[in-house]
């Protein structure tokens, strides 16, 4: 089992890269939205924003991955 420091040592650069990719995607979407005024809002963007809220919540618990899976899953009847 890794220590907290070892987890950051191992995964920090990859995580930073993924976060930068998310920021770039949101920037591209915002620029495209500005060019195409009047389009219907896409609910997937709301899911992305809600997922970022889960990730940013320091008190979200150790089940963030499960919370994101539930957020992005289709509801089951």
TAHU-V846371 format. One record per helix or strand. SS is the DSSP state (hx for helix, st for strand). FROM is the first residue (numbers start at 1). TO is the last residue. If there is no record, write none. Layout:
ss=SS from=FROM to=TO
ss=SS from=FROM to=TO
This chain:
ss=hx from=4 to=35
ss=hx from=43 to=56
ss=hx from=64 to=72
